């Protein structure tokens, strides 16, 4: 395949292990799930290729042109990308770059969240503005001489590298170092934790009070054989009817029911984030080391949803307050003088 013209070829799941493709043209080729491990593709033109889940382990891609290619979930373990053009190629989550040689590679502004960079050599690489949140590093990851201004990285990943991966204090000062544990603590710890707990108690209180009152009636006042409903049905009517007209049967108050569903979802989410924050705090206290945690993936979505829920909750509270303040009172009831 040396100097072969495979432009826009459909090579999905093709087995090309150890195939020599030096100087080949593969622009726009479909190589999703293909096996391309071993051998070399030096100086190959692979612009806008679809390489999702492709196996590229150990392949020599020195000076290859991968600009615009999709490498999401691709396995580039021990790949050689020295001086390769890979702009916009490293845009997927969990891209496997373990042991990859990425010297002088241009990864500026690339989105490499969750990338596996254990043992990767990024000497002299351009990582300006790159997003490395959730990326996995180890003591063998080397960033010596890399340009990292504006590069976003987790505190844990940075401290996982030996001597910060060769980055100088000046280099680190230009980076955006994220500590997602601190982010959670700023919103769900200390005084704010008590605010959240108080809000949870206030949310649960009316339903606990209703159940407790209904249970005391059933337990101590007795219940006749006719004209009764179960405690569960009574609670269901209380929720669906918005606490009104319970004796008339099921009469849904859609506004109250919608607010109940939103409030329940948000408070459940708030409880989960409070639990996670406290767990991370205890972990850091016990170990004396930063906890390995990143707001990438599931926890990032939950945190985002929690923030949205917080603002929606404020709007609901303001609405209830406005409704309360709009109640009419007789002028004569106001104090005189």
TORKOL-4160 file (C-alpha; in steps of 0.2 Angstrom, whole numbers, padded with zeros to 4 digits, m for minus):
337
<pt num="1" X="0000" Y="0000" Z="0000"/>
<pt num="2" X="0015" Y="0012" Z="m0002"/>
<pt num="3" X="0009" Y="0028" Z="m0010"/>
<pt num="4" X="m0008" Y="0020" Z="m0013"/>
<pt num="5" X="m0023" Y="0030" Z="m0017"/>
<pt num="6" X="m0037" Y="0025" Z="m0005"/>
<pt num="7" X="m0046" Y="0041" Z="m0005"/>
<pt num="8" X="m0064" Y="0039" Z="0002"/>
<pt num="9" X="m0062" Y="0020" Z="0002"/>
<pt num="10" X="m0074" Y="0011" Z="0014"/>
<pt num="11" X="m0062" Y="0000" Z="0025"/>
<pt num="12" X="m0074" Y="m0002" Z="0039"/>
<pt num="13" X="m0067" Y="m0016" Z="0051"/>
<pt num="14" X="m0054" Y="m0020" Z="0038"/>
<pt num="15" X="m0039" Y="m0030" Z="0044"/>
<pt num="16" X="m0023" Y="m0021" Z="0039"/>
<pt num="17" X="m0012" Y="m0026" Z="0053"/>
<pt num="18" X="0007" Y="m0023" Z="0049"/>
<pt num="19" X="0002" Y="m0016" Z="0032"/>
<pt num="20" X="0015" Y="m0003" Z="0026"/>
<pt num="21" X="0006" Y="0012" Z="0020"/>
<pt num="22" X="0020" Y="0025" Z="0019"/>
<pt num="23" X="0015" Y="0040" Z="0008"/>
<pt num="24" X="m0003" Y="0033" Z="0005"/>
<pt num="25" X="m0018" Y="0044" Z="0002"/>
<pt num="26" X="m0033" Y="0040" Z="0013"/>
<pt num="27" X="m0042" Y="0057" Z="0014"/>
<pt num="28" X="m0060" Y="0054" Z="0019"/>
<pt num="29" X="m0058" Y="0035" Z="0020"/>
<pt num="30" X="m0070" Y="0026" Z="0032"/>
<pt num="31" X="m0059" Y="0015" Z="0044"/>
<pt num="32" X="m0071" Y="0013" Z="0058"/>
<pt num="33" X="m0066" Y="m0002" Z="0069"/>
<pt num="34" X="m0052" Y="m0006" Z="0057"/>
<pt num="35" X="m0036" Y="m0015" Z="0063"/>
<pt num="36" X="m0021" Y="m0005" Z="0058"/>
<pt num="37" X="m0009" Y="m0010" Z="0072"/>
<pt num="38" X="0009" Y="m0011" Z="0068"/>
<pt num="39" X="0020" Y="m0007" Z="0053"/>
<pt num="40" X="0019" Y="0011" Z="0047"/>
<pt num="41" X="0010" Y="0025" Z="0038"/>
<pt num="42" X="0024" Y="0038" Z="0037"/>
<pt num="43" X="0019" Y="0054" Z="0028"/>
<pt num="44" X="0002" Y="0047" Z="0024"/>
<pt num="45" X="m0012" Y="0059" Z="0021"/>
<pt num="46" X="m0027" Y="0054" Z="0032"/>
<pt num="47" X="m0037" Y="0070" Z="0032"/>
<pt num="48" X="m0055" Y="0068" Z="0038"/>
<pt num="49" X="m0054" Y="0050" Z="0040"/>
<pt num="50" X="m0067" Y="0041" Z="0051"/>
<pt num="51" X="m0056" Y="0031" Z="0063"/>
<pt num="52" X="m0068" Y="0028" Z="0077"/>
<pt num="53" X="m0063" Y="0012" Z="0088"/>
<pt num="54" X="m0049" Y="0009" Z="0076"/>
<pt num="55" X="m0034" Y="m0001" Z="0082"/>
<pt num="56" X="m0018" Y="0009" Z="0079"/>
<pt num="57" X="m0007" Y="0001" Z="0092"/>
<pt num="58" X="0011" Y="0003" Z="0088"/>
<pt num="59" X="0009" Y="0011" Z="0071"/>
<pt num="60" X="0022" Y="0023" Z="0065"/>
<pt num="61" X="0012" Y="0039" Z="0059"/>
<pt num="62" X="0028" Y="0050" Z="0059"/>
<pt num="63" X="0023" Y="0066" Z="0049"/>
<pt num="64" X="0006" Y="0059" Z="0044"/>
<pt num="65" X="m0008" Y="0071" Z="0041"/>
<pt num="66" X="m0023" Y="0067" Z="0052"/>
<pt num="67" X="m0031" Y="0084" Z="0052"/>
<pt num="68" X="m0050" Y="0083" Z="0054"/>
<pt num="69" X="m0050" Y="0065" Z="0057"/>
<pt num="70" X="m0062" Y="0057" Z="0070"/>
<pt num="71" X="m0052" Y="0046" Z="0082"/>
<pt num="72" X="m0065" Y="0044" Z="0095"/>
<pt num="73" X="m0062" Y="0029" Z="0106"/>
<pt num="74" X="m0047" Y="0024" Z="0095"/>
<pt num="75" X="m0033" Y="0014" Z="0102"/>
<pt num="76" X="m0017" Y="0023" Z="0099"/>
<pt num="77" X="m0007" Y="0013" Z="0112"/>
<pt num="78" X="0012" Y="0015" Z="0108"/>
<pt num="79" X="0008" Y="0024" Z="0092"/>
<pt num="80" X="0022" Y="0036" Z="0085"/>
<pt num="81" X="0015" Y="0053" Z="0080"/>
<pt num="82" X="0031" Y="0063" Z="0079"/>
<pt num="83" X="0028" Y="0079" Z="0070"/>
<pt num="84" X="0011" Y="0073" Z="0064"/>
<pt num="85" X="m0003" Y="0085" Z="0059"/>
<pt num="86" X="m0017" Y="0080" Z="0071"/>
<pt num="87" X="m0027" Y="0096" Z="0073"/>
<pt num="88" X="m0046" Y="0093" Z="0077"/>
<pt num="89" X="m0042" Y="0074" Z="0077"/>
<pt num="90" X="m0041" Y="0071" Z="0096"/>
<pt num="91" X="m0059" Y="0076" Z="0099"/>
<pt num="92" X="m0066" Y="0061" Z="0107"/>
<pt num="93" X="m0068" Y="0054" Z="0125"/>
<pt num="94" X="m0057" Y="0040" Z="0131"/>
<pt num="95" X="m0045" Y="0041" Z="0117"/>
<pt num="96" X="m0031" Y="0028" Z="0121"/>
<pt num="97" X="m0014" Y="0036" Z="0119"/>
<pt num="98" X="m0005" Y="0025" Z="0132"/>
<pt num="99" X="0014" Y="0025" Z="0128"/>
<pt num="100" X="0011" Y="0036" Z="0112"/>
<pt num="101" X="0025" Y="0046" Z="0106"/>
<pt num="102" X="0018" Y="0063" Z="0102"/>
<pt num="103" X="0033" Y="0074" Z="0101"/>
<pt num="104" X="0031" Y="0091" Z="0093"/>
<pt num="105" X="0013" Y="0086" Z="0089"/>
<pt num="106" X="0000" Y="0101" Z="0087"/>
<pt num="107" X="m0014" Y="0098" Z="0099"/>
<pt num="108" X="m0019" Y="0116" Z="0102"/>
<pt num="109" X="m0037" Y="0118" Z="0107"/>
<pt num="110" X="m0040" Y="0100" Z="0105"/>
<pt num="111" X="m0054" Y="0092" Z="0116"/>
<pt num="112" X="m0046" Y="0076" Z="0124"/>
<pt num="113" X="m0057" Y="0074" Z="0139"/>
<pt num="114" X="m0054" Y="0057" Z="0147"/>
<pt num="115" X="m0039" Y="0053" Z="0136"/>
<pt num="116" X="m0028" Y="0039" Z="0142"/>
<pt num="117" X="m0010" Y="0047" Z="0142"/>
<pt num="118" X="m0001" Y="0035" Z="0154"/>
<pt num="119" X="0017" Y="0034" Z="0147"/>
<pt num="120" X="0014" Y="0046" Z="0133"/>
<pt num="121" X="0028" Y="0057" Z="0127"/>
<pt num="122" X="0022" Y="0074" Z="0123"/>
<pt num="123" X="0039" Y="0083" Z="0123"/>
<pt num="124" X="0038" Y="0100" Z="0114"/>
<pt num="125" X="0020" Y="0097" Z="0109"/>
<pt num="126" X="0008" Y="0111" Z="0107"/>
<pt num="127" X="m0006" Y="0110" Z="0120"/>
<pt num="128" X="m0012" Y="0128" Z="0120"/>
<pt num="129" X="m0030" Y="0129" Z="0125"/>
<pt num="130" X="m0032" Y="0110" Z="0125"/>
<pt num="131" X="m0045" Y="0102" Z="0136"/>
<pt num="132" X="m0037" Y="0087" Z="0146"/>
<pt num="133" X="m0050" Y="0086" Z="0160"/>
<pt num="134" X="m0052" Y="0068" Z="0165"/>
<pt num="135" X="m0037" Y="0063" Z="0156"/>
<pt num="136" X="m0026" Y="0049" Z="0164"/>
<pt num="137" X="m0008" Y="0052" Z="0167"/>
<pt num="138" X="0006" Y="0043" Z="0176"/>
<pt num="139" X="0024" Y="0045" Z="0181"/>
<pt num="140" X="0030" Y="0041" Z="0164"/>
<pt num="141" X="0020" Y="0055" Z="0155"/>
<pt num="142" X="0032" Y="0068" Z="0149"/>
<pt num="143" X="0027" Y="0086" Z="0144"/>
<pt num="144" X="0044" Y="0093" Z="0145"/>
<pt num="145" X="0045" Y="0108" Z="0134"/>
<pt num="146" X="0027" Y="0108" Z="0129"/>
<pt num="147" X="0017" Y="0124" Z="0126"/>
<pt num="148" X="0003" Y="0123" Z="0139"/>
<pt num="149" X="m0004" Y="0141" Z="0140"/>
<pt num="150" X="m0023" Y="0140" Z="0143"/>
<pt num="151" X="m0023" Y="0120" Z="0144"/>
<pt num="152" X="m0036" Y="0114" Z="0156"/>
<pt num="153" X="m0031" Y="0099" Z="0167"/>
<pt num="154" X="m0036" Y="0091" Z="0183"/>
<pt num="155" X="m0026" Y="0094" Z="0198"/>
<pt num="156" X="m0025" Y="0075" Z="0201"/>
<pt num="157" X="m0018" Y="0072" Z="0183"/>
<pt num="158" X="m0005" Y="0085" Z="0185"/>
<pt num="159" X="0001" Y="0078" Z="0202"/>
<pt num="160" X="0001" Y="0060" Z="0195"/>
<pt num="161" X="0016" Y="0064" Z="0184"/>
<pt num="162" X="0034" Y="0063" Z="0190"/>
<pt num="163" X="0040" Y="0081" Z="0193"/>
<pt num="164" X="0024" Y="0088" Z="0185"/>
<pt num="165" X="0028" Y="0079" Z="0169"/>
<pt num="166" X="0043" Y="0091" Z="0167"/>
<pt num="167" X="0033" Y="0107" Z="0167"/>
<pt num="168" X="0041" Y="0122" Z="0176"/>
<pt num="169" X="0032" Y="0132" Z="0189"/>
<pt num="170" X="0030" Y="0146" Z="0175"/>
<pt num="171" X="0022" Y="0133" Z="0163"/>
<pt num="172" X="0010" Y="0128" Z="0177"/>
<pt num="173" X="0005" Y="0146" Z="0180"/>
<pt num="174" X="m0001" Y="0148" Z="0163"/>
<pt num="175" X="m0012" Y="0132" Z="0164"/>
<pt num="176" X="m0030" Y="0131" Z="0170"/>
<pt num="177" X="m0029" Y="0119" Z="0184"/>
<pt num="178" X="m0046" Y="0112" Z="0189"/>
<pt num="179" X="m0049" Y="0105" Z="0206"/>
<pt num="180" X="m0067" Y="0097" Z="0204"/>
<pt num="181" X="m0067" Y="0092" Z="0222"/>
<pt num="182" X="m0065" Y="0110" Z="0227"/>
<pt num="183" X="m0079" Y="0115" Z="0215"/>
<pt num="184" X="m0091" Y="0103" Z="0223"/>
<pt num="185" X="m0085" Y="0109" Z="0240"/>
<pt num="186" X="m0088" Y="0127" Z="0235"/>
<pt num="187" X="m0107" Y="0122" Z="0232"/>
<pt num="188" X="m0111" Y="0108" Z="0243"/>
<pt num="189" X="m0099" Y="0110" Z="0259"/>
<pt num="190" X="m0098" Y="0120" Z="0274"/>
<pt num="191" X="m0112" Y="0133" Z="0277"/>
<pt num="192" X="m0120" Y="0129" Z="0260"/>
<pt num="193" X="m0121" Y="0111" Z="0265"/>
<pt num="194" X="m0132" Y="0116" Z="0280"/>
<pt num="195" X="m0143" Y="0126" Z="0268"/>
<pt num="196" X="m0145" Y="0111" Z="0257"/>
<pt num="197" X="m0149" Y="0100" Z="0271"/>
<pt num="198" X="m0162" Y="0112" Z="0278"/>
<pt num="199" X="m0170" Y="0114" Z="0261"/>
<pt num="200" X="m0171" Y="0095" Z="0260"/>
<pt num="201" X="m0179" Y="0094" Z="0278"/>
<pt num="202" X="m0192" Y="0108" Z="0273"/>
<pt num="203" X="m0196" Y="0098" Z="0257"/>
<pt num="204" X="m0199" Y="0082" Z="0266"/>
<pt num="205" X="m0208" Y="0089" Z="0281"/>
<pt num="206" X="m0226" Y="0091" Z="0274"/>
<pt num="207" X="m0226" Y="0073" Z="0268"/>
<pt num="208" X="m0219" Y="0066" Z="0284"/>
<pt num="209" X="m0231" Y="0077" Z="0294"/>
<pt num="210" X="m0246" Y="0071" Z="0283"/>
<pt num="211" X="m0241" Y="0053" Z="0284"/>
<pt num="212" X="m0238" Y="0054" Z="0303"/>
<pt num="213" X="m0255" Y="0063" Z="0306"/>
<pt num="214" X="m0264" Y="0050" Z="0295"/>
<pt num="215" X="m0255" Y="0035" Z="0304"/>
<pt num="216" X="m0260" Y="0042" Z="0321"/>
<pt num="217" X="m0278" Y="0043" Z="0316"/>
<pt num="218" X="m0278" Y="0025" Z="0310"/>
<pt num="219" X="m0268" Y="0019" Z="0325"/>
<pt num="220" X="m0276" Y="0028" Z="0340"/>
<pt num="221" X="m0293" Y="0033" Z="0334"/>
<pt num="222" X="m0298" Y="0017" Z="0325"/>
<pt num="223" X="m0304" Y="0014" Z="0308"/>
<pt num="224" X="m0321" Y="0007" Z="0303"/>
<pt num="225" X="m0323" Y="m0006" Z="0290"/>
<pt num="226" X="m0332" Y="0006" Z="0277"/>
<pt num="227" X="m0327" Y="0023" Z="0271"/>
<pt num="228" X="m0308" Y="0021" Z="0273"/>
<pt num="229" X="m0293" Y="0021" Z="0261"/>
<pt num="230" X="m0275" Y="0015" Z="0263"/>
<pt num="231" X="m0262" Y="0026" Z="0270"/>
<pt num="232" X="m0253" Y="0025" Z="0253"/>
<pt num="233" X="m0269" Y="0030" Z="0244"/>
<pt num="234" X="m0271" Y="0045" Z="0255"/>
<pt num="235" X="m0253" Y="0050" Z="0252"/>
<pt num="236" X="m0255" Y="0048" Z="0234"/>
<pt num="237" X="m0270" Y="0060" Z="0234"/>
<pt num="238" X="m0261" Y="0072" Z="0244"/>
<pt num="239" X="m0247" Y="0073" Z="0231"/>
<pt num="240" X="m0258" Y="0072" Z="0215"/>
<pt num="241" X="m0272" Y="0084" Z="0222"/>
<pt num="242" X="m0259" Y="0096" Z="0228"/>
<pt num="243" X="m0266" Y="0094" Z="0246"/>
<pt num="244" X="m0284" Y="0100" Z="0242"/>
<pt num="245" X="m0300" Y="0091" Z="0240"/>
<pt num="246" X="m0294" Y="0074" Z="0247"/>
<pt num="247" X="m0311" Y="0068" Z="0252"/>
<pt num="248" X="m0317" Y="0070" Z="0234"/>
<pt num="249" X="m0306" Y="0057" Z="0227"/>
<pt num="250" X="m0292" Y="0059" Z="0214"/>
<pt num="251" X="m0293" Y="0076" Z="0207"/>
<pt num="252" X="m0276" Y="0080" Z="0199"/>
<pt num="253" X="m0269" Y="0098" Z="0201"/>
<pt num="254" X="m0256" Y="0098" Z="0187"/>
<pt num="255" X="m0247" Y="0113" Z="0192"/>
<pt num="256" X="m0244" Y="0106" Z="0210"/>
<pt num="257" X="m0240" Y="0089" Z="0203"/>
<pt num="258" X="m0227" Y="0096" Z="0190"/>
<pt num="259" X="m0219" Y="0106" Z="0204"/>
<pt num="260" X="m0218" Y="0091" Z="0215"/>
<pt num="261" X="m0210" Y="0080" Z="0202"/>
<pt num="262" X="m0197" Y="0094" Z="0198"/>
<pt num="263" X="m0194" Y="0097" Z="0217"/>
<pt num="264" X="m0192" Y="0079" Z="0220"/>
<pt num="265" X="m0180" Y="0076" Z="0206"/>
<pt num="266" X="m0169" Y="0091" Z="0211"/>
<pt num="267" X="m0169" Y="0087" Z="0229"/>
<pt num="268" X="m0164" Y="0069" Z="0225"/>
<pt num="269" X="m0150" Y="0076" Z="0214"/>
<pt num="270" X="m0145" Y="0088" Z="0228"/>
<pt num="271" X="m0144" Y="0073" Z="0241"/>
<pt num="272" X="m0133" Y="0063" Z="0229"/>
<pt num="273" X="m0121" Y="0078" Z="0226"/>
<pt num="274" X="m0120" Y="0081" Z="0245"/>
<pt num="275" X="m0116" Y="0063" Z="0248"/>
<pt num="276" X="m0103" Y="0063" Z="0235"/>
<pt num="277" X="m0095" Y="0079" Z="0242"/>
<pt num="278" X="m0094" Y="0072" Z="0260"/>
<pt num="279" X="m0087" Y="0056" Z="0253"/>
<pt num="280" X="m0073" Y="0065" Z="0244"/>
<pt num="281" X="m0069" Y="0076" Z="0259"/>
<pt num="282" X="m0068" Y="0061" Z="0270"/>
<pt num="283" X="m0056" Y="0052" Z="0258"/>
<pt num="284" X="m0045" Y="0068" Z="0257"/>
<pt num="285" X="m0045" Y="0070" Z="0276"/>
<pt num="286" X="m0040" Y="0051" Z="0278"/>
<pt num="287" X="m0027" Y="0050" Z="0265"/>
<pt num="288" X="m0020" Y="0068" Z="0266"/>
<pt num="289" X="m0019" Y="0068" Z="0247"/>
<pt num="290" X="m0031" Y="0075" Z="0233"/>
<pt num="291" X="m0045" Y="0063" Z="0228"/>
<pt num="292" X="m0046" Y="0057" Z="0211"/>
<pt num="293" X="m0062" Y="0065" Z="0204"/>
<pt num="294" X="m0067" Y="0074" Z="0189"/>
<pt num="295" X="m0083" Y="0082" Z="0183"/>
<pt num="296" X="m0082" Y="0074" Z="0166"/>
<pt num="297" X="m0095" Y="0061" Z="0161"/>
<pt num="298" X="m0109" Y="0056" Z="0173"/>
<pt num="299" X="m0104" Y="0067" Z="0187"/>
<pt num="300" X="m0102" Y="0082" Z="0176"/>
<pt num="301" X="m0119" Y="0080" Z="0169"/>
<pt num="302" X="m0126" Y="0078" Z="0187"/>
<pt num="303" X="m0117" Y="0094" Z="0193"/>
<pt num="304" X="m0124" Y="0103" Z="0178"/>
<pt num="305" X="m0141" Y="0097" Z="0181"/>
<pt num="306" X="m0139" Y="0102" Z="0199"/>
<pt num="307" X="m0135" Y="0120" Z="0195"/>
<pt num="308" X="m0150" Y="0121" Z="0183"/>
<pt num="309" X="m0161" Y="0114" Z="0196"/>
<pt num="310" X="m0154" Y="0127" Z="0209"/>
<pt num="311" X="m0159" Y="0141" Z="0198"/>
<pt num="312" X="m0176" Y="0134" Z="0194"/>
<pt num="313" X="m0179" Y="0131" Z="0213"/>
<pt num="314" X="m0175" Y="0149" Z="0216"/>
<pt num="315" X="m0188" Y="0154" Z="0203"/>
<pt num="316" X="m0201" Y="0143" Z="0211"/>
<pt num="317" X="m0197" Y="0150" Z="0228"/>
<pt num="318" X="m0199" Y="0168" Z="0222"/>
<pt num="319" X="m0215" Y="0163" Z="0213"/>
<pt num="320" X="m0222" Y="0156" Z="0230"/>
<pt num="321" X="m0216" Y="0172" Z="0239"/>
<pt num="322" X="m0225" Y="0183" Z="0226"/>
<pt num="323" X="m0241" Y="0173" Z="0228"/>
<pt num="324" X="m0240" Y="0174" Z="0247"/>
<pt num="325" X="m0237" Y="0193" Z="0247"/>
<pt num="326" X="m0252" Y="0196" Z="0235"/>
<pt num="327" X="m0265" Y="0189" Z="0247"/>
<pt num="328" X="m0278" Y="0203" Z="0251"/>
<pt num="329" X="m0280" Y="0209" Z="0269"/>
<pt num="330" X="m0293" Y="0222" Z="0276"/>
<pt num="331" X="m0287" Y="0239" Z="0277"/>
<pt num="332" X="m0295" Y="0241" Z="0294"/>
<pt num="333" X="m0284" Y="0227" Z="0300"/>
<pt num="334" X="m0269" Y="0238" Z="0298"/>
<pt num="335" X="m0262" Y="0246" Z="0314"/>
<pt num="336" X="m0267" Y="0264" Z="0316"/>
<pt num="337" X="m0256" Y="0279" Z="0321"/>
